Amino acid sequence: MNKYYLICTFLCVLFSTKSYTQNFREGDSLLLDKQYDVALLAYEKNYFELVEFPDTTLSAISLQEAKNACLLRKVHCLKAMGKFEEAGKTALRFDLANLSDSSQFILRNELIVNYYLSGFYEDALSQIQQLRFFVKDSLLTQNSKLWEILCLTQLKRYPEAKEVFGAYASAKNVKMNIDSVFAFEKSNKFKSVKKAATLATFLPGAGMLYVGNTTEGLVSLGLQIATLGFGFHNISKGYYLSGFFTGFGLFQAFYFGGIRRTELLAEQKNRQLIDLYTTKVTKALIALEN
């Protein structure tokens, strides 16, 4: 978190070299005081005034810079609040026309970071390609490979991630056993959600066993057998309504609930593996940077 605030401070200082940023003092003070909701309102008020009542003494370029500086501060607030999707939408409001490479990089990088943190990995990859197209300075765009590696890892596109990782390490003149970093690629432990659901459909509890939740699978099977048995028992005793509505009703609830639960467990299992693999790659990237 401290590293995040250092980055925000650096960017604010970078954009605060302009005289118009004096108008952002209220929002900046609130941002530093971690009153993010109120700071957002202050910055939105500033942005509204820049759009509706622009300072006629400002050139078109200065006005563009002022709007972008205001929006950048809003993005910082939203990121600090953990509202990454909203931060990404705010970043889309940046005016990127005819900016210098350094300004383009700062603003476009916000789009990449917030798309990644929102889980929109394909969108983040698209923004990475746009960054490389519009920013000509290769020294600036080189670090975009870091986000590309993480996005590809999240999307389970491991061969591509491995290739980009190799290129990134070479660019930094660092030797690293990349095969070791991506060793998990050879041990495919992901579970098919479709297969898990199919097993649960034809053999209650089997899908959960396939996913690896043995206890829950046996409990699910037991509950479905018990409720089905309860229904048949009541019907055999002449209690048709209770047998049908209670016994079979509960059976259907456990049966279809079991299928959905199996799908969720498979998805959770896969998510845990993706997070585990991404953590391994992230640690390797940190080691590479150090």
C-alpha positions in Angstrom: 0.0 0.0 0.0 2.9 2.4 0.8 4.3 1.7 -2.6 1.0 2.6 -4.2 0.9 6.0 -2.4 4.5 6.7 -3.4 3.5 6.1 -7.1 0.4 8.4 -6.7 2.5 11.1 -5.1 5.0 10.9 -7.9 2.4 11.2 -10.6 0.6 14.1 -8.8 3.9 16.0 -8.5 4.6 15.3 -12.2 1.2 16.9 -13.2 1.4 19.6 -10.5 4.1 21.6 -12.3 1.3 23.4 -14.1 -0.2 26.5 -12.5 -3.8 25.4 -13.0 -3.3 22.5 -10.5 -3.8 25.1 -7.7 -7.5 24.6 -8.3 -7.1 20.9 -7.3 -5.8 21.8 -3.8 -9.0 20.9 -2.0 -9.2 17.5 -3.7 -5.5 16.9 -3.2 -5.8 17.6 0.5 -8.8 15.3 0.9 -7.0 12.6 -1.1 -3.9 12.8 1.1 -6.3 12.6 4.1 -7.8 9.5 2.6 -11.3 11.1 2.4 -11.7 9.6 -1.0 -15.5 10.0 -1.5 -15.3 13.8 -0.8 -12.1 14.1 -2.9 -14.0 12.5 -5.8 -16.7 15.1 -5.6 -14.1 17.9 -5.5 -12.3 16.6 -8.6 -15.6 16.1 -10.5 -16.5 19.7 -9.7 -13.1 20.8 -11.0 -13.6 18.7 -14.2 -17.1 20.1 -14.7 -15.8 23.7 -14.4 -13.0 22.9 -16.9 -15.5 21.6 -19.4 -18.4 24.1 -18.9 -16.5 27.2 -17.8 -12.9 26.8 -19.1 -10.3 29.4 -18.3 -9.9 31.5 -21.4 -6.3 32.3 -20.5 -5.4 28.6 -21.0 -4.3 27.3 -24.3 -6.0 24.3 -25.8 -3.0 22.1 -24.8 -3.0 23.5 -21.2 -6.8 22.9 -20.9 -6.3 19.3 -22.2 -3.6 18.8 -19.6 -5.8 20.2 -16.9 -8.6 17.9 -17.7 -6.3 14.9 -17.8 -4.7 15.9 -14.5 -8.1 16.1 -12.9 -9.2 12.7 -14.2 -5.9 11.2 -13.1 -6.6 12.3 -9.6 -10.1 10.7 -9.7 -8.5 7.5 -10.9 -6.1 7.5 -7.9 -9.1 8.0 -5.5 -11.0 5.1 -7.1 -8.0 2.8 -7.0 -7.4 3.6 -3.4 -11.0 2.7 -2.7 -10.6 -0.6 -4.6 -13.1 0.5 -7.3 -10.9 -0.6 -10.1 -13.7 -1.1 -12.7 -14.9 2.5 -12.1 -11.4 3.7 -12.2 -11.0 2.1 -15.6 -14.1 3.8 -16.9 -12.8 7.1 -15.6 -9.5 6.5 -17.3 -11.3 6.1 -20.6 -12.2 9.8 -20.4 -8.6 10.8 -20.8 -8.0 13.0 -23.9 -5.0 11.2 -25.4 -4.7 13.3 -28.6 -1.3 14.6 -29.5 0.3 13.9 -26.2 4.0 13.4 -25.5 5.2 9.8 -25.1 5.7 10.3 -21.3 2.1 11.6 -20.9 0.7 8.9 -23.1 2.5 6.3 -21.1 1.3 7.5 -17.7 -2.4 7.8 -18.8 -2.6 4.6 -20.9 -0.8 2.7 -18.2 -3.7 3.6 -15.9 -6.1 1.9 -18.3 -4.0 -1.3 -18.4 -3.6 -1.5 -14.6 -7.2 -0.9 -13.8 -8.4 -3.3 -16.5 -6.1 -5.9 -15.0 -7.2 -5.3 -11.4 -10.9 -5.5 -12.6 -10.3 -8.9 -14.1 -10.7 -7.7 -17.7 -7.6 -9.3 -19.0 -8.4 -9.3 -22.7 -9.2 -5.6 -22.5 -5.9 -5.0 -20.7 -4.0 -6.8 -23.5 -5.8 -4.7 -26.0 -4.7 -1.5 -24.2 -1.1 -2.9 -24.1 -1.1 -3.1 -27.9 -2.5 0.4 -28.1 0.2 1.7 -25.8 2.9 0.2 -27.9 1.4 1.6 -31.1 1.0 5.2 -29.8 4.1 5.4 -27.5 7.2 5.2 -29.7 9.7 5.2 -26.8 10.6 1.6 -26.4 12.2 2.2 -23.0 8.7 3.3 -21.8 6.8 0.5 -23.4 9.2 -2.2 -22.3 7.6 -2.5 -18.8 4.2 -3.2 -20.5 5.6 -6.7 -20.9 5.2 -7.2 -17.2 1.4 -6.6 -17.4 1.2 -8.7 -20.6 2.8 -11.7 -18.8 0.4 -11.4 -15.9 -2.7 -11.1 -18.2 -1.6 -14.1 -20.3 -1.1 -16.1 -17.1 -4.5 -15.2 -15.8 -6.0 -16.3 -19.2 -4.1 -19.6 -19.0 -2.2 -18.8 -22.1 1.0 -20.1 -20.6 3.1 -20.7 -23.8 2.6 -17.1 -24.8 3.3 -15.8 -21.3 6.4 -17.9 -21.2 7.6 -16.5 -24.5 7.0 -12.9 -23.4 8.7 -13.6 -20.0 11.8 -14.8 -21.9 11.9 -11.7 -24.0 11.4 -9.5 -21.0 14.3 -11.2 -19.1 16.5 -10.9 -22.1 15.8 -7.2 -22.5 16.9 -6.8 -18.9 20.0 -9.0 -19.4 18.9 -11.3 -16.6 19.4 -15.1 -16.8 16.5 -17.0 -15.3 15.2 -20.6 -15.6 11.9 -19.8 -17.3 11.0 -23.5 -17.6 11.2 -23.6 -13.8 8.9 -20.6 -13.4 6.3 -22.2 -15.7 6.8 -25.7 -14.5 3.1 -25.8 -13.6 2.3 -25.6 -17.3 3.0 -29.4 -17.7 0.8 -30.5 -14.8 -2.7 -29.6 -16.0 -4.7 -29.8 -12.8 -7.6 -27.7 -14.1 -11.1 -29.3 -13.8 -13.6 -29.2 -16.6 -16.7 -27.4 -15.4 -18.8 -29.1 -18.1 -17.5 -32.6 -17.1 -18.1 -31.9 -13.4 -21.7 -30.9 -14.2 -22.3 -33.9 -16.4 -21.0 -36.3 -13.7 -23.3 -34.6 -11.1 -26.2 -34.9 -13.5 -26.0 -38.7 -14.0 -24.4 -39.7 -10.7 -25.1 -37.4 -7.8 -22.0 -36.5 -5.8 -19.6 -37.8 -8.5 -18.9 -34.3 -9.8 -17.8 -33.2 -6.4 -15.6 -36.2 -6.1 -14.1 -35.4 -9.5 -13.4 -31.8 -8.4 -11.7 -33.1 -5.2 -14.4 -32.4 -2.6 -14.9 -36.0 -1.4 -16.7 -35.2 1.8 -19.1 -32.8 0.3 -19.7 -35.2 -2.6 -20.6 -38.0 -0.2 -22.9 -35.7 1.9 -24.6 -34.6 -1.3 -25.2 -38.2 -2.4 -26.4 -39.2 1.0 -28.9 -36.3 1.2 -30.3 -37.1 -2.2 -30.7 -40.8 -1.4 -32.3 -39.9 1.9 -34.8 -37.5 0.4 -35.7 -39.9 -2.4 -36.1 -42.7 0.0 -38.3 -40.5 2.2 -40.5 -39.8 -0.7 -40.9 -43.5 -1.7 -41.5 -44.5 1.9 -44.3 -42.0 2.4 -45.9 -43.0 -0.9 -45.7 -46.6 0.0 -47.5 -45.8 3.3 -50.3 -43.9 1.4 -49.0 -40.4 2.2 -49.0 -39.3 -1.4 -48.9 -35.6 -1.0 -46.2 -35.5 1.7 -44.2 -38.1 -0.2 -44.4 -36.2 -3.5 -44.1 -32.6 -2.4 -41.8 -33.1 0.6 -39.7 -36.1 -0.4 -39.4 -35.5 -4.1 -39.4 -31.8 -3.7 -36.4 -31.9 -1.4 -34.8 -34.4 -3.7 -35.1 -32.0 -6.7 -33.7 -29.2 -4.6 -30.7 -31.2 -3.5 -30.3 -32.7 -7.0 -30.3 -29.4 -9.0 -28.5 -27.6 -6.2 -25.8 -30.3 -6.2 -25.2 -29.7 -10.0 -24.9 -26.0 -9.5 -22.7 -26.5 -6.4 -20.5 -28.8 -8.4 -20.0 -26.2 -11.2 -19.1 -23.6 -8.5 -16.6 -25.9 -6.9 -15.0 -26.6 -10.2 -14.8 -22.9 -11.0 -13.4 -22.2 -7.5 -10.8 -24.9 -7.9 -9.7 -23.5 -11.2 -9.6 -19.9 -9.8 -7.4 -21.1 -6.9 -5.0 -22.7 -9.4 -4.8 -19.6 -11.6 -4.1 -17.5 -8.5 -1.5 -19.9 -7.4 0.2 -19.9 -10.8 0.0 -16.2 -11.1 1.6 -15.7 -7.7 4.5 -17.9 -8.8 4.9 -15.8 -12.0 4.6 -12.6 -10.0 7.3 -13.6 -7.6 9.6 -14.5 -10.5 8.9 -11.0 -12.0 9.7 -9.3 -8.7 13.0 -11.3 -8.6 13.7 -10.2 -12.1 13.1 -6.6 -11.3 15.4 -6.8 -8.3 
